[in-house]
Amino acid sequence: MKKNIFSLLMVLCAGNCVAADLENGYEINETCAGCHGEFAQGGNAGEYPRLAGLPEKYIIEQLKLFQVHGRKNIPMDPYTKKRELSDTDAIDVAAFLSRTQLINKLPPIDDANFDAYERLEMTRKLVNIARIDGDYEQGRKIYQIECVNCHGKNGLGKKNVPMLAGQYTTYLKRQIDKFVNGERFHDNEPVSESIFKDFSSAEIDNMLAYLTILDD
């Protein structure tokens, strides 16, 4: 099974994984899985964010920020120390995580070719963010003004910009609070957290509510 995973990932790489050792990335992810899940799906209602499918460059950047305490996170500290996570290891695990694919819905059951084990495996890779109540139209407008240029029309992110659709709402809210409080820099720029200060808590909640319908 492990061999099949690597074969699939190499196909998904489409020639862009020359510098990365995906098998090493797989092994490193076994440590990450203790909190972030076997398939990097995150967990504990967003206490641990989804890592699967995040851009490779973004993952590397965040690991480096943890390493130099540019982004403070006590649980991550022991795993990102230089002696525990080399530059090569960061590249390898980022490549693996960025190519780990999850699904947001199960396909219809085909009674003629139903495979219970295959269905169970798909269920384990299922992440669909629960809708939360809010003014979706207001949330959409805020997203279009502040977020769409970097995070994309459907919230799926870009090369070094994380996805917002498919990420846990509680995690996103926690990060916004950190941006506002200056505990973390949006875009890694000290002045960038001010974009959230222009909106009320209700408006931010409406934007988050809008994000919960993007992965339906």
C-alpha positions as CSV (number, residue, x, y, z in Angstrom):
1,M,0.0,0.0,0.0
2,K,2.8,2.4,0.9
3,K,4.4,1.8,-2.5
4,N,1.1,2.6,-4.2
5,I,1.0,5.9,-2.3
6,F,4.4,6.9,-3.6
7,S,3.6,5.9,-7.1
8,L,0.4,8.0,-7.1
9,L,2.3,11.0,-5.6
10,M,5.0,10.8,-8.3
11,V,2.3,11.0,-11.0
12,L,0.7,14.0,-9.2
13,C,4.1,15.7,-9.1
14,A,4.1,15.9,-12.9
15,G,7.9,16.4,-13.0
16,N,8.0,19.0,-10.2
17,C,9.3,16.9,-7.4
18,V,12.9,16.5,-8.4
19,A,14.3,18.2,-5.3
20,A,12.0,16.3,-2.9
21,D,12.2,12.9,-1.4
22,L,8.5,11.9,-1.0
23,E,9.3,8.7,0.9
24,N,11.2,10.8,3.5
25,G,8.3,13.2,3.6
26,Y,6.0,10.3,4.2
27,E,8.1,9.1,7.1
28,I,8.3,12.6,8.6
29,N,4.5,12.9,8.4
30,E,4.1,10.0,10.7
31,T,5.3,12.4,13.4
32,C,2.9,15.1,12.2
33,A,0.0,12.7,12.1
34,G,-0.1,12.5,15.9
35,C,-1.9,15.9,15.9
36,H,-2.7,16.6,12.2
37,G,-4.1,13.1,11.4
38,E,-2.9,10.3,9.2
39,F,-4.0,12.0,6.0
40,A,-3.0,15.5,7.3
41,Q,-6.7,16.3,7.6
42,G,-6.3,18.1,10.9
43,G,-8.6,17.4,13.8
44,N,-10.1,18.2,17.2
45,A,-12.6,20.6,15.7
46,G,-9.8,22.7,14.2
47,E,-7.4,22.7,17.1
48,Y,-5.0,21.2,14.6
49,P,-5.3,22.6,11.1
50,R,-5.6,20.7,7.9
51,L,-2.2,20.5,6.2
52,A,-3.2,18.3,3.2
53,G,-3.2,20.3,0.0
54,L,-1.6,23.4,1.3
55,P,0.9,24.9,-1.1
56,E,4.4,23.4,-0.8
57,K,6.1,26.8,-0.6
58,Y,3.7,28.0,2.1
59,I,4.3,25.0,4.3
60,I,8.1,25.5,4.0
61,E,7.7,29.2,4.9
62,Q,5.6,28.4,8.0
63,L,8.0,25.6,9.2
64,K,10.9,28.1,8.9
65,L,8.9,30.7,10.9
66,F,8.2,28.2,13.6
67,Q,11.9,27.4,13.6
68,V,13.1,31.0,14.2
69,H,10.1,31.8,16.4
70,G,8.8,34.2,13.9
71,R,5.5,32.4,14.4
72,K,5.1,31.3,17.9
73,N,3.5,27.9,18.6
74,I,4.7,26.0,21.6
75,P,3.5,22.5,20.5
76,M,5.4,22.9,17.2
77,D,8.6,24.1,18.8
78,P,10.2,20.7,19.6
79,Y,9.5,19.4,16.1
80,T,10.8,22.3,14.1
81,K,14.2,22.8,15.8
82,K,17.0,22.7,13.4
83,R,18.4,19.4,14.8
84,E,14.9,17.8,14.4
85,L,13.9,19.3,11.0
86,S,16.7,20.0,8.5
87,D,16.1,22.2,5.4
88,T,15.9,19.0,3.3
89,D,13.4,17.5,5.6
90,A,11.2,20.6,5.4
91,I,11.2,20.4,1.6
92,D,10.4,16.7,1.7
93,V,7.5,16.8,4.1
94,A,6.1,20.0,2.4
95,A,6.1,18.2,-0.9
96,F,4.4,15.2,0.6
97,L,1.7,17.2,2.4
98,S,1.0,19.5,-0.6
99,R,0.2,16.4,-2.7
100,T,-1.9,14.7,-0.2
101,Q,-5.4,14.8,-1.5
102,L,-8.6,14.8,0.5
103,I,-12.2,14.9,-0.7
104,N,-15.1,17.1,0.4
105,K,-17.9,14.7,-0.6
106,L,-18.4,11.0,-1.2
107,P,-19.4,9.8,-4.7
108,P,-22.8,8.2,-5.2
109,I,-22.8,4.5,-4.3
110,D,-22.6,2.1,-7.2
111,D,-24.5,-1.0,-6.0
112,A,-23.1,-3.0,-8.9
113,N,-19.5,-2.4,-8.0
114,F,-19.7,-1.5,-4.3
115,D,-16.5,-2.1,-2.3
116,A,-17.0,-1.6,1.4
117,Y,-13.3,-1.3,2.2
118,E,-12.7,1.3,-0.5
119,R,-15.7,3.3,0.7
120,L,-14.3,3.2,4.3
121,E,-11.0,4.5,3.0
122,M,-12.7,7.3,1.2
123,T,-14.6,8.2,4.3
124,R,-11.3,8.5,6.2
125,K,-10.1,11.1,3.7
126,L,-13.4,13.1,3.8
127,V,-13.2,16.7,5.1
128,N,-16.2,18.9,4.6
129,I,-16.4,22.0,6.8
130,A,-19.7,22.4,8.5
131,R,-21.8,25.4,7.5
132,I,-22.1,28.1,10.1
133,D,-24.9,30.7,10.1
134,G,-24.2,34.2,8.9
135,D,-24.9,36.7,6.2
136,Y,-23.3,34.9,3.3
137,E,-23.7,37.7,0.9
138,Q,-22.0,40.2,3.1
139,G,-19.3,37.7,3.7
140,R,-18.9,37.2,0.0
141,K,-18.5,40.9,-0.6
142,I,-15.8,41.2,2.1
143,Y,-14.0,38.2,0.7
144,Q,-14.1,39.7,-2.8
145,I,-12.6,42.9,-1.5
146,E,-9.9,41.6,0.8
147,C,-9.1,38.0,0.0
148,V,-9.9,37.0,-3.5
149,N,-6.7,38.4,-5.2
150,C,-4.5,36.1,-3.1
151,H,-6.6,33.2,-2.0
152,G,-8.5,32.8,-5.3
153,K,-12.1,32.9,-6.4
154,N,-12.9,29.6,-4.7
155,G,-10.7,30.0,-1.7
156,L,-8.2,27.4,-2.8
157,G,-5.1,29.5,-2.5
158,K,-2.1,29.8,-4.8
159,K,1.6,28.9,-4.9
160,N,2.5,30.3,-1.5
161,V,-0.9,31.3,-0.3
162,P,-3.0,28.9,1.8
163,M,-6.4,27.6,1.0
164,L,-9.3,29.0,3.1
165,A,-12.0,26.8,1.7
166,G,-11.8,23.4,3.4
167,Q,-9.9,24.7,6.4
168,Y,-11.4,24.6,9.8
169,T,-13.4,27.7,10.8
170,T,-12.2,27.6,14.4
171,Y,-8.6,27.6,13.2
172,L,-9.2,30.5,10.7
173,K,-10.9,32.5,13.4
174,R,-8.0,31.9,15.8
175,Q,-5.5,33.0,13.2
176,I,-7.5,36.2,12.5
177,D,-7.5,37.0,16.2
178,K,-3.7,36.6,16.2
179,F,-3.4,38.9,13.3
180,V,-5.5,41.5,15.0
181,N,-3.6,41.2,18.3
182,G,-0.2,41.3,16.6
183,E,0.7,37.8,17.6
184,R,1.1,36.8,14.0
185,F,1.7,38.8,10.8
186,H,-0.6,38.4,7.8
187,D,1.6,38.2,4.7
188,N,4.5,38.2,7.2
189,E,4.3,42.0,7.3
190,P,3.9,43.9,10.6
191,V,1.4,46.4,9.2
192,S,-0.8,43.8,7.4
193,E,-2.9,42.8,10.4
194,S,-4.7,46.2,10.1
195,I,-6.9,44.9,7.3
196,F,-8.9,42.9,9.8
197,K,-9.2,45.9,12.2
198,D,-11.3,47.6,9.5
199,F,-14.1,45.1,10.0
200,S,-16.4,44.3,13.0
201,S,-16.5,40.9,14.6
202,A,-19.9,40.3,12.9
203,E,-18.4,41.1,9.5
204,I,-15.5,38.7,10.1
205,D,-17.9,36.0,11.2
206,N,-19.9,36.5,8.1
207,M,-16.8,36.2,5.9
208,L,-16.0,32.9,7.8
209,A,-19.6,31.7,7.2
210,Y,-19.2,32.4,3.5
211,L,-16.0,30.3,3.4
212,T,-17.9,27.3,4.9
213,I,-20.1,27.1,1.8
214,L,-17.2,27.2,-0.7
215,D,-16.3,23.6,-0.2
216,D,-19.8,22.2,-0.6
